[in-house]
Amino acid sequence: MYDALAMADELATSLSLRGAATVAIAALLSALLIVLLRPVLVRYALARPNVRSSHTTPTPQGGGIAVVAATIGGFYAAAHFSPGVPLLSASLLTTFAAVVLVAGVGAADDVRSIAVVPRLLLQALAVVLVIYALPDELRAAPFLPWWTERVLLVVGGVWFVNLVNFMDGLDWMTVAEVVPVTAALALMGAFGALPPQGLVAALALGGAMIGFAYFNRPVAVLFLGDVGSLPIGLMLGWLLILLAGRGHLAAAVLLPLYYLADATITLGRRLIRGEPVWQAHRTHFYQRATDGGFSVTEVVARVFLGNVVLGALALVTVIAPSRLGNIIALLLGAVLVAWLLVMFARGKK
């Protein structure tokens, strides 16, 4: 018994050290790349204020180049020391190729705007590549026919790619989403809720965002740009599919619930009013909150804490799965998100 406990403790320590090293490598790589790239971005990739903007002065964008490169680089640096990670598997290479493709689409759109239809088609191609690379036996929603599930995953993937872009409208907003979500994913991965490559990818993405956070703190000196928000959405969507594929659909819904609710409700309202949804606007709940008197820091702090709670609820459904427990967790998560949305919509009294 003593030997078994000692071995378990040694394994947990080893996993913790490898996880911390992965986060540190990705964070340092992201920060270093930003320092090297920022002079070029200042010259060629300035984001000028528009109707959607929360900033009032031209600010360089393109920090997502460093985040994506640090995520993939950090992944492969850490994967060499992580047993069970298929470094050169066709599915993993295809997934990362899709991430690079959608990052390229975002970079082109940052420099010179791309028309809506070709942009969506290229995003859809990237999502199709990710879904195609999934194992045939992976079932995120096994209660649906296989082909129905795959089609819905493609549609949902395209939406997820864009909703992260839509929600990236405040300093630290995407940091407040990605860091707690990837931390929760990593914890779940330690309990076997993700395959090894998913666990390492979550750690690397979280670390890369931590490295970016210093430069994006209010008032930001650097934005992600579409080159960052689009591939981050694709990577998060892929990780959530892997999580659901391990039988944790409730957790996969809970983790991004605030982003899903804010973006989806806002899009639905704009469609009902007949507004062109592809044009810049300031009607997301988090934007209405800043217009209503909340500071940027107050908004992102609430989103961050909300995501921590959603992550905790999701973790409970993984550690102690049950139908009743999943329903209760989903209801509590929905109440929390609804409270945030109502608070943001009302503004600061």
N, C-alpha and C positions, 0 to 999 in steps of 0.2 A: 504493500500500500504506500509506504514512504517513497519507494523508488518511483512509483507511478505519479505521485504528487510532485516529486522533484522534477520529473521529466516534463510534466504539464507546465510547471512554473518556468522551466528553462525555455520551453517552446513559446510561451506567452512573452517572455522577455525578448526572445529573438525576434518575434513578430513586431513587437513595439519598437525595437531598435531599427529594424529594417523600414518600418513605416515612417518613423521620424527622419531617417536618412533620406527616404524618397521625397518627403515633403521639403526637406532642407535643400536637396540638390535641385529640385524643380524651382523653388523660390529663388535661390541664388542665380540660377541660369536665367530665369525670367528677368530679374532685376539687372543683371549684367547686360543682357541683350537690349533692354530698354535704354540703359545709359549709352550704349553704342549706337542705337538706332535713332534716338530722340533728335539729334541735330538734323538728320535727314528728314524726319517727319515734320519738324518745325518748318523746313524749307518747302516740302512738297505735299504735305497732307494736313493742312489746316482745316479744322471744322469751323465754319463761320456760323454765327448765331442765326437761327430761323425760328419759325413760329412754334416749333416743338421744343426748342432749346431751353435749358435751364441756366446756361452760361451766357454772359454778355460780351465776352471778348473772344476773338479767334484763338482756338486751342488746338494743338496738334492731336491728330488721331492716328491709329495704327498700332497702338500698344498690343493689340491682339496678335500681331505677328510674333512678338516675344512670348506671349502666353501659349500660343499653339506650339511654337518650336520648343519651348521649355517643357510642355506637357509630353510631347512625343519623345524629346531627348531625355527627359527625366524618367520616362517610362522604360526606355531601353537601357538606361544606365542602371536602374534599380532591378530590372527584370533578370539581369545576369545573376543576381543574388537571391532571386525568389524562385523556389522550386515550383514546377508545374506550370510556368508561364511559357506558352508556345511563341517564342520570339519571332520566328519566320513563318508562322502558319499563314496559309492563304487567306483565311478569314480575317485575321488581325491586320495583315498588310492591306487587304481590300478596305477595311474600315478606316485605317489611317489615310489611305489614298483618297477616300471620300471626304475625310476631314480637310485634307489639303485642297481638294477641289472646291469645296464650299468656302474655304478661306480665300482662295483665289477669286471666286465670284465676289466676295465681300470686299476684297482689296480693289478690284476693278470698279466696284460701285462707289467706294470711298473716293477714288480719284476722278472718275467720270461716271455719272449716273447711268445705270443700265435700265432699259425698259422693263416694265413689270413682268411681261410674259416670258421673255428669255431668262430673266432672273429666277422666276419660279420653276421653269423647266430645268435649269441647271441645279437648283436646289433639290428638286424632285429626283434627278439623276443620282445625286450624292446619297439621298436617303434610300433609294432603291438599291444602291450598291451595299449599304450597310445592312439592309434587311435581307438581301440576297446572301450575304456572308454569314448570316445566322445559321446555326445547325438546324436541319429540317425538323429534328425532334423537339426543338425549343418551342414551348407554347406559353405565350404570355397570358392568353385568355382561352384556356382549353375548352370552355363551354361554347365556343364559336367554331364553325367549320374552319379548316386550316387556311383555305384561300381567302375567306372573309377576314380572318384575323390578319393575314399578311397585307391585304389591301388597306385595312384600317391602320395598321402600323405605318404604312407609307404615308397615308394622309396625316396621321397624327405626328409623324416625324417631321413632315414639312411644316406643320403648324408649330411644332416645338422649336424648330430652327428659327422661325420668324418671331415667336413670342418672346424669346430671349432678346432678340434685337429690339422689339417694341418696348420692352421693359428697361432697356439700358439707356435711360434718359436722365439719371441723376448720378452725381459723383458717389461712388461706392455702392450703387444699387446692385450691380451684378456681383460685386464682392460679397454683399450681404446675402445674396442668394446662393452663390456657388460654394463658398467656404463651408457654411453649415450643412449644405446638402451633401457635398463630397465627404465631409467628416462623418456624417451619418452613414453614408454608403460604405466607407471604410470600416466603421464599426460593425455594420451588418456583414461585410465581407469576412471579417474575423470570425463571425459565427457561421460561415459557410453559405451566406445568402447571395454571394457573388462568386463567379469563377475566379481563379487567381489573377488572370489578366484584367478583369474588371476591378478587383481590389487595388492593384498597382496603378491602373489608370486613374481611379478616383483619387488616390493619394497624390499622383503627379499633377492632376488638374487643380486640386486644392492648393498644392504648393505653388504652382505657377501663378494662381490668382493672388496668393499672399505676397509674392514678389511684385506683382503689379499694383497691389493695394496702396503702397506708399506714394506712388505717383498719381493715383486717382483720388486721394483723400481730398475732402472739401477744403479749399477750392482747388479742383483738379488741375494739374499741369499736363495731363495726358489722358486721352480717351481710348477705349478699346477699338472703336470703329467697327464697321460691319465685318472687317477681316477677323475680328475677335468674337463678336457676339454670335455670328452665324455658326462657326464651327464649335463654339462652346455649347450652343443649343443642340447641335448634332451629337456631341460627345455625351452630354447629359441624357439626351433621349436614348442613346445606345445603352448607357449604364442602367437606366431605369427599365429598359426592355430586358436586359440580362437579369435584373432583380426580379421582375415579374415572371421571367422564365424559370426561376427557381421556386416558384409557387408563392411569391410575396407580392401579389397584385395590389393589395391594400397599401402596403408600404410604398410601392411605386407611384400610387396616386397621391398619397399624403405628402411626400417630400416636395414636389413642385406645386402644391395646391394653391399657394398665394399667387404665384406667377400665372398659373392657369386661370384662376378666377378673375384676376384683374384684367388680363389681356383678353380673355374670351368674352367677358361681360362687356368690356369697352367696345370690342369689335362688333358684337351683336347690336349694341345700341346705335353704333354708327351706321350699320347696315339698315336697321329699321328706319333711321332718319334719312336714308338715301344719300349719305355722305360718301365721298370717294375714300375708301379705307386705306388706299396706298399713299395718300397724301399726309404730310406732317401735321400733327395736331397736339393739343395739350389736354386731352380729356381722360387719360388714364387716372385711376384713383390716386396713385402716388403723386401725379402732377397736380391734381386738384388739391391735394393736401398742402403742397408748397404754395399754391395760389391762395389757399385759405388760411395761411398764417404759420404753418409748421415750417421749421427750418429743415434744410436738407439733412442735417445730422439727426434731427428728431424723427424724420421719416425712415431713414435707412436703419436707425437703431431699432425702431419698432418692427421693421421687416426682418431684420437679423434675429431679434428675439423670437418673433413669430416662427421663423424657420427652425430655430433651435427647438421650440416646443413641438412643431410638426415632426422634426427628426426624432425626438424622444418618443412620440406616439408611434411613429413608424417602426422604431426599434423594438417597442413592446410587441408589436404584431409579429415581428420576426422571432423574438426570443420565446414568446408564449403564444404561438398561433392558435386561434380558435375562431369559429365563425362569429360568435357573439362578441368576442374581444375585438375583432376586425371592424365590426359594425359600430361598436362604441367608439373606437379610435377614429374612424372616419367621421362620425357625427361630431365628436369633440373638435376635430380638425376643421370641419366645415363651420362650426360655431365660431372658432377662433378667427378664421379667415373673414367670415361675415362681419365680425366685430371690427377688424382692421379696416375693411372696406368702408363700413359706415362711418367710422372715425375719420378716415381720410376724406370722404365725401362731404362731411359736415364742416371740416376745417377746424381751426383752433378757436374756441370760444373766448 
